Amino acid sequence: DSVLTKLLQNSLGGNSRTIMVAALSPADINYEETLSTLRYADRAKQIKNKAVINESPTDRLIRMLKEENERLKKQLLGGGGAAGLDDTGAGGGGSGGGSGGGTAGLSPEEIEEMRRAMEAEIRAQLEANAKQLQSGGNNWDEMQKQAQRELQAEEEERERQQRKLETTPHFVNLNEDPLLSGVVFHFLEKPATTVGKADPAAEPDISLSGLSIRKEHAVITIKDKSKKMIVLALGSSVAKVKVNGVTVADPTELRHLDRVLFGSNHLYVFKNPLHPQHRSDGTPDVVSYDFAQEEIARGKGYTTNVHGLTPDQLRAQEQVLELLPLVSEANAISEELNKGRSFEIALLSGLSNGQNNTAAAASAAIGSSKNGAAAAKNSSTEVMVRMKNLLNGNEYLWSRNKFMDRRFQFQDMYQSWSESEGPVAERFVGPPKTEKDPFFDPVQDLMIGSANVFLQSLAYGLDFADTVTVTGLRGEEQGTLSVQVQPCHADGTPFGEDDYVDEPSDLVGKPFTLCITLQTLDVHKARFCKGLRCEYQFYGQAAKTCTPTVRGLSVTFQHTQRFTLPQLTPAAMEWFETGSLGIQVWAVQEETASDPKLAQLTTSEIKRLQAPRTGTSTTDLINRSPAASARARGKGKGSGGGGGGAGGGVARVCGCGCGCGYGCGCCFRRLERRSTVAVRLVSMGSMRLFALTALVVAVGLMMMALTVMLFGLALLYMGPVLVPMVTAVLEVGVGWCSRVRCIQQLRGQGRRWHVSPQQRRWWRGRR
C-alpha cells in the first residue's frame, strides 16, 4: 500500500520492460534504510512481466491479412505454386543427385493440374481476405460509433454524478496521496444506508473491505425529509468508527464536512450539500488528509500544537503523527489474525538513553564548552514502538525503522491470509511461534524506566544522597532508587569541610574524583522480579557501567564506582551545573507460558478486558522526559541535598515549585535569587477538568437565571395577593423588633419588664 508501489504499479506489474535502480548508502548510520531498500528491490525483482505490443484485435487481424495478401500476390506473380514445385524439384534433384525431388515421378499433365489447383486456392484465399478486410473496415466504423456512444454515455453519467453531488448527502474518500483523494463517492439515497463487508447473504449498501471492517459495521439513517438530521449508529458492538477523531459509541449526528473513519484505514469526509452551514465546531472550509490525521491524533491525546516546541520536539511530534495510523493498522492486523500482540508509541529521551553524556563528552574533547552544554541540553528524543505480548505481559521496544520493516511483513501475511482458505489460511492465525512469523520477537531485557541524579552539588564539592524516582516511558512512577554521589580525593577519601568551595570556578582546571554508589532499588510491578540491574554512562566514558543483576522486587546492589577527571574542564563544570546522570533500570524477561484463561480469548477480547490507558500528549511525554526536566531546571547553582556531607541536610521537599521532588539545594538558591521562572504546561487531563468545571458553572448560572425569571413572573401574576401578605408580615416584624428593643432598654435599666392585660391584647391583635 506504499505510495511508491502505487506510482510504479504500471511498470512493476503492467505491460512493460522495467529496469529498477536501488540507491544504497555506504554509511553505517543508514543501515536500516539500506536493508529496507534491498528488501523492497528483492521483492520487486521477483515480478516477471511478459510485454506484448499494445494493439487492438481488429488492427492485428487487418495487419495479418494484409501481410498474407502480399505474400500470396508475390506467389502468384512468381508463377504460383507450380514454380515453387519446379524449384523444389530442381533443388531436390540438384542436391540429391537428380532423384528424391518433390515432382519426381510425376508427368507434366499432373504438374499442370497441381499448378491450377494451387492458383485457384490462392485466388480463393485472396478473395476471402478481401471480404474479411472489407468487413473489418465496417467493424471499425461500427467500433468508432460504439466508442462515441460510450463516450456520450460517460458524459451523461458525469453530469448525473455532478447533479447528485449537489443534491444528495454523500461520503468522499481521503487518501495520503492527494491524487487519490476525492475519487471514491458513496451516496446516501436510502432512508437507511448500511455499511459493512461484502457478504453474498446480505449485501450492504456501502461495501468496504480491509482491516477491522465488520459485516454489519454501521447504519446511517436520514431522520427528516429535509435531510438535515442524519445519524450514524454502530451496526455491531465491536465495530470501530470515529467521527472527527472521537470514537463513536452511541448514535451520532453527522454534519457537513465531518470526518468519518470506518475501521482502521477507510477515511471519508461527509458532505451534505443541502445544509452546508450545518457544521461541527472547528471544521475548516477545506478538509485534507493531514487535518483528519491530526484530529485523530488529538482524539488519542496527542497534541499537534507546534508553538513553543524545540526542533527536537517538532521532529518527535512529526514522527509520532506519522506512526499513529501505522500503529493502528498493526493493531488491526493483530486482532484480525489473533496474534495476541498490541502496539503503542513510546518516547525514549536522549538523556535516559545516554546521548547527553556522549554528546557533551565529544564536544568537550574538542575544547568547546558552549557546544558541550548545548549538546547536553538538546539531547534528542527517540520515537519507538512498544509491542506487548497480551498473553504473558512481556514487552519489546522496537525502533522506528524496525517497525516499518515489520509492517511490510504484516501486510504480506494479511494479504496471504485474505487470499487463502481452509487449512492454508489457518496457518496464519494464532500467536507467533517461530521466527518466520513477523509478530515473533525473541525475549529480551526491558528498560522499565530511568532515574535522574542532578549533580549541582558536585560544582561546590558537596555530596548528594537521596532516593530518586524511577520514571517509565509513559511518565509513570515505576519505583525508587537510592543513590549517593560523593566527591573524594584520589585515594578515595571523602571531601571534608575544608574541601568545599563557594564558587564552582575554583574547581575548574583541577583533577576531580567522585564515587557513585547505587544502594537499593524498589520496583512496583511484580512481573519485574526475575532480575533487575542498572546502567549508566558517566561524563566522557565510552562504555556504560552496569551493576550485577539481582532477582527480586526490592534489591540491594551496594555498587560503588570511582570516576576521575584528570582536569575539570568548563564543559564538565557546565554539565555538573545543568545536566544530570541518567540511570537506566533494566528488568529481565523470560518466555513464560500464557495465561490459560487469556489463551481462550481473542486479541480484541483481551484488549477490552484490560483497563484503558489515558492518552498523553506528545508535549507532555517529552516534557516529562529526563532531558526536559534537566532543561527546566535551568542554570541554577547550589549545593546538593540529602545529608551525608557537612553542607547537606537540605529538606527533601523542593521549595521552588518545580516539582522535582529531590530537595536539591539549587532550587532554594533559585528561589532566593528569583533568577528563573517556573513554566508549567497544562496537560490534556487538566484541560478536560477545566472544561467540565466551566460546564457545571454555566449550568448553575442558567439555573439561577431561570429561577429569577420564574420569581419575576410569580410577582407579576401574584402581586395582588402577595402585596397584602408581605405588608402584614412586615408590620408584625416591625412590632416584634420594637418589643425586643423595649425589653433590652428595660433590662439595661435594671427594671423588671411588666406587660399589662391591655398590652397583651394589643400584641395578640398585632400577631
Buried (B, 14 or more C-beta within 10 A) or exposed (E): EEEEEBEBEEBBBEEEEBEEEEEEEEEEEBEBBBBBBEBBBEEBEEEEEEEEEEEEEEEEBBEEBEEBBEEBEEBBEEBBBBBBBBBBBBEBBEEEEEEEBBBEEBEEEEBEEBBEEBBEEBEEEBEEBEEBBEEBEEBBEEEEEEEEEEEEEEEEEEEEEEEBBEEBBBBBBBBBEEEBBEEEBBBBEEEEBBBBBEEEEEEBBBBBEBBBBBBBBBBBBBEEEEBBBBBBBBBEEEBBBBBBBBEBEEEBBBBBBBBBBBBBBBBBBBBBBBBEEBBBEEBEEEBEBEBBBBBBBBBBBBBBEEEEBBEBBEBBBEBBBBBBBBBBBBBBBBBBBBBBBBBBBBBBBBBBBBBBBBBBBBBBEEEBBEBBBBBBBBBBBBBBBBBBBBBBBBBBBBBBBBBBBBBBBBBEBBEEBBEEEEEEBEEBEEBBEEEEBBBEBEBEBBBBBBBBBBBBBBBBBBBBBBBBBBBBBBBEEBBBBBBBBBBBEEEEEBBEEEBBEEEBEEBBEEEBBBBBBBBBBBBBEEBBBBBBBBBBBBBBBEEEBBBEBBEBBEBEBEBEBEBEBEEBBBBBBBBBBBBBBBBBBBBBBEEBEBBEEBEEBEBBBBBEEEEEEEBBBBBBBBBBBBBBBBBBBBBBBBBBBBBBBBBBEBEEEBBBEBEBEBBBBBBBBBBEEEEBEBEEBEBBBEEEEEEEEEEEEEEEEEEEEEEEEEEEEEEEEEEEEEEEEEEEEEEEEEBEEEBEEEEEEEEEEEEEEEEEEEEEEEEEEBE
